[in-house]
Structures are given as C-alpha cells and as structure tokens.
Amino acid sequence: MGLQLYLDLLSQPCRAVYIFAKKNGIPFELRTVDLLKGQHYSDDFAQVNPLRKVPALKDGDFTLAESVAILLYLTCKYEAPDHWYPQDLQARARVDEYLAWQHTALRTSCTRTMWQKMLFPVFLGQRVPSETLASTLAELDRCLQLLEDKFLKDQDFLSGPHISVADLVAITELMHPVSAGCDIFKNRPKLAAWRKRVEAAVGEDLFQEAHAVIMKAKDLPPADTALKERLKPLAQLLLH
C-alpha cells in the first residue's frame, strides 16, 4: 500500500504537509479526517495515530505523527530539492530554529486569534471578552514582529534566499488570522512582500486550493450541542 496522509485542511499543520506533498509531486492517498465531527477520536484513526491528532502519515506498515516530523520524513524519503531542508549545517539549523520556535509562539497566537475573533462568536455562539481578544492580538503582533526581525530580516525567505519548509509552516499559520478578517499584512510591507514570494514559489493555484476550506470557515453553520460539548476543553484552553 502506498503513502497515505490523514488530513483536515482546516488544520494549519495539515495544510503545510498538503502543500509540500503536492508541490513536490509526492504520490499519496488523501484520507480526510473531519475534526469538527470528531473523527480523530475514532478507534480506527487511533490505530494510525494513538495521539488522535492530524496530520498523520501511513507508509506501508510505518506510521508517523506530528507535522514537522512528517515534513522532514517526506523531504528525505522523496529527495526533495535541497532548499526545502538544506544539507548545509547552518542553513538547516535556521530552518530547525524556526520550526522549534513556532509551536509555542506564532502558531499559538494565530490559532487563538482565529478562534477568538471568528469561531467562538460565529461557530460556537460564545462571546469573547474584549480584554481577552485585545491580549491575544497584542501577542500576535509581538510574534509577527519577531517573525520579521529575528527570522525574515532582510532575506527573501525565512532561512535564506530560497523557500524552505519553515516558510510553508509560517504562511499556513498566518492564514488563520487572515481567515478571521485580521489583515495582518496591511501595515507590514516586508511581511506582505514575503507572502507574495511564498505564494509565487508554491504556485497560486495550489496555495488557494489548500486554503479554500479555512477561508470559508466564517460560513460554517452554528455548532450543535454535541459538538459544543466536544469542543469545550479546546474552548477553555483557547480562551486563556
């Protein structure tokens, strides 16, 4: 059996994996896991990923969780062009540095922004205190400044002159607040120019395809009672 990727394109890490696989012509079977229906909690999915999270990879008898691990596995197995995850020690270290930082920084603030600004009020019908949202937006702004000053600097891409998996992870993260109506690029010309370079390197059609679902998240119907109960632990986490 060939490579299978278990994804839900509402999820930022899933979009990064999807874009990478498509861009590099990696043959795979897409196995959609609907997060809002709780399909990641099923016993069948637990056989693939006991962590019950997406993305997940199944390659024959080999299974793998966590998006960064999956991206790096794909770069090596399918011998992706070197710029994605460079062999040069210091260039690779720059990619690793961003991937290590983003988990508890940019990704967290982008996800909180999307939920607090859009999904809580629209999807869950839950009011977000103004001071909570203000704090989240301030943290997002701080992370964006670090993205520019620490990682992008005056380069074309986050790790140098060419696109890498770090750029894929970052751009898919930033589309969360964009989907919630947060124009984070408006007053950041350096970041806006970087976004255009990333989209051009990926291909506009693929970029739009990968983000079609998240950009329509504002049109989701209100959640039913059962789904609200299932999402309650996540809601508590994302409101603090």
C-alpha positions in Angstrom: 0.0 0.0 0.0 1.3 3.5 -0.9 1.7 6.6 1.2 -1.5 7.8 3.0 -1.8 11.2 4.5 -4.6 11.8 7.1 -5.5 15.4 6.9 -8.2 18.1 7.6 -7.3 21.3 5.7 -9.0 23.3 8.5 -5.8 22.5 10.3 -2.7 24.6 9.8 -0.2 21.7 10.1 -2.2 19.7 7.6 -2.1 22.5 5.1 1.7 22.7 5.3 2.0 18.9 4.7 -0.5 19.0 1.9 1.2 21.9 0.0 4.6 20.3 0.4 3.5 16.9 -0.9 1.6 18.4 -3.8 4.3 20.9 -4.8 6.9 18.1 -4.8 4.8 15.7 -6.8 4.7 13.1 -4.0 2.1 10.5 -4.7 -0.3 10.0 -1.8 -3.8 8.9 -0.9 -5.7 11.6 0.9 -7.6 10.3 3.9 -9.8 13.1 5.2 -10.3 13.2 8.9 -13.1 15.6 9.8 -12.0 17.3 13.1 -15.4 19.0 13.7 -17.1 15.6 13.5 -14.6 14.2 16.0 -13.3 11.6 13.5 -9.8 11.9 15.0 -11.2 10.3 18.2 -12.4 7.1 16.4 -10.8 3.8 17.2 -9.9 3.3 13.5 -7.9 6.5 13.5 -6.2 5.6 16.8 -4.7 2.7 15.0 -2.9 5.1 12.8 -2.1 7.8 15.4 -2.7 7.0 19.1 -2.3 10.7 19.8 -5.6 11.2 17.9 -4.3 14.3 16.0 -3.8 15.2 12.4 -1.8 15.2 10.3 -0.8 11.6 10.4 1.2 9.6 7.9 1.0 5.9 7.0 3.6 4.5 4.7 3.1 0.7 4.4 3.4 -0.5 8.0 5.1 2.7 9.1 3.0 5.4 10.8 4.1 8.8 11.9 2.6 11.7 13.8 3.4 15.4 14.2 3.6 17.7 11.2 7.3 18.7 11.5 8.3 15.1 11.7 6.1 14.3 8.6 7.5 17.2 6.6 11.1 16.1 7.3 10.3 12.5 6.6 8.9 13.4 3.2 11.9 15.6 2.3 14.3 12.8 2.9 12.3 9.8 1.5 11.4 11.6 -1.7 14.7 13.5 -2.0 13.0 16.9 -2.3 15.1 19.8 -3.7 17.7 20.8 -1.2 16.3 24.2 -0.5 13.3 22.7 1.4 15.6 21.3 4.2 19.2 22.2 3.3 22.1 19.9 3.8 24.3 22.8 4.8 24.5 22.6 8.5 23.9 26.3 9.4 21.1 26.7 6.8 19.4 23.6 8.1 19.8 24.9 11.7 17.9 28.1 10.7 15.0 26.0 9.5 15.1 23.9 12.6 15.2 27.1 14.7 12.0 28.4 13.3 10.3 25.1 13.5 11.2 24.8 17.2 10.1 28.4 18.0 6.7 28.5 16.2 5.0 25.8 18.2 4.5 27.9 21.3 4.7 31.3 19.7 3.3 32.2 16.2 1.2 29.1 15.8 -0.4 29.5 19.2 -1.2 33.2 18.8 -2.6 32.7 15.2 -4.8 29.9 16.4 -6.1 31.9 19.3 -6.8 34.8 17.1 -8.9 32.8 14.7 -10.9 31.2 17.4 -11.5 34.2 19.5 -12.2 36.6 16.6 -14.3 34.3 14.4 -15.1 30.8 15.5 -16.2 31.4 19.1 -18.7 34.1 18.2 -19.8 32.7 14.8 -19.5 28.9 15.2 -20.0 28.4 18.9 -22.1 31.5 19.7 -19.8 32.3 22.6 -18.8 35.9 23.5 -15.1 36.6 23.9 -14.3 39.2 26.5 -12.8 42.3 24.8 -9.8 42.3 27.1 -9.1 38.7 26.2 -9.1 39.4 22.5 -7.0 42.5 22.9 -4.4 40.5 24.8 -4.4 37.8 22.1 -4.0 40.4 19.3 -1.1 42.1 21.2 0.7 38.8 21.5 0.1 38.1 17.8 1.6 41.5 17.0 4.6 40.7 19.1 5.1 37.3 17.3 4.8 39.0 13.9 7.5 41.5 14.9 9.8 38.6 15.9 9.0 36.8 12.6 10.2 39.9 10.7 13.1 40.9 12.9 14.5 37.6 14.1 13.7 35.2 11.2 13.0 37.0 8.0 15.3 40.0 8.5 16.4 41.2 5.0 16.2 37.8 3.3 13.8 36.7 0.7 12.7 33.7 2.8 13.0 32.7 6.5 16.2 30.7 6.1 17.8 32.5 3.2 17.4 33.1 -0.5 15.1 30.1 -1.2 11.9 28.8 0.2 12.1 26.1 2.9 9.6 24.1 5.0 9.9 26.9 7.5 8.2 29.2 5.1 5.4 26.7 4.4 4.7 26.3 8.1 4.8 30.1 8.7 2.5 31.1 5.9 -0.1 28.4 6.7 -0.1 29.7 10.3 -0.7 33.3 9.2 -3.7 32.3 7.2 -5.6 31.6 10.4 -5.9 35.2 11.5 -6.4 36.3 7.8 -9.4 33.9 7.6 -10.8 35.7 10.7 -10.7 39.1 8.9 -7.4 40.2 10.5 -5.4 42.0 7.8 -2.0 41.3 9.4 -0.1 42.2 6.3 -1.6 45.7 5.8 0.9 47.6 7.9 3.8 45.2 7.4 5.2 45.7 3.9 8.2 43.4 4.5 5.9 40.5 5.6 3.5 41.3 2.7 6.3 41.0 0.2 7.5 37.8 1.7 3.9 36.4 1.5 3.9 37.1 -2.3 7.2 35.4 -2.7 6.0 32.3 -0.9 2.8 32.1 -2.9 4.7 32.5 -6.1 7.2 29.8 -5.1 4.3 27.4 -4.1 2.0 28.4 -7.0 -1.1 30.5 -6.6 -3.5 27.7 -7.6 -2.1 25.3 -5.0 -2.0 28.0 -2.4 -5.6 28.8 -3.0 -6.6 25.2 -3.1 -5.0 24.4 0.2 -6.6 27.4 2.0 -10.1 27.2 0.4 -11.6 25.4 3.4 -10.2 27.7 6.1 -11.1 30.9 4.1 -14.7 29.7 4.2 -14.7 28.9 8.0 -16.7 32.0 8.7 -19.6 30.4 6.8 -19.7 27.3 9.0 -23.2 26.7 10.4 -23.5 27.0 14.2 -22.3 24.0 16.1 -24.9 21.7 17.6 -25.0 20.9 21.3 -23.0 17.7 21.0 -20.2 19.4 19.1 -20.1 22.3 21.6 -19.6 19.7 24.4 -16.9 18.0 22.4 -15.1 21.3 21.8 -15.5 22.6 25.4 -11.9 21.5 26.5 -10.5 23.3 23.5 -12.6 26.4 24.1 -11.4 26.6 27.7 -7.8 26.3 26.5 -8.1 29.0 23.8 -9.9 31.5 26.0 -7.0 31.8 28.4 
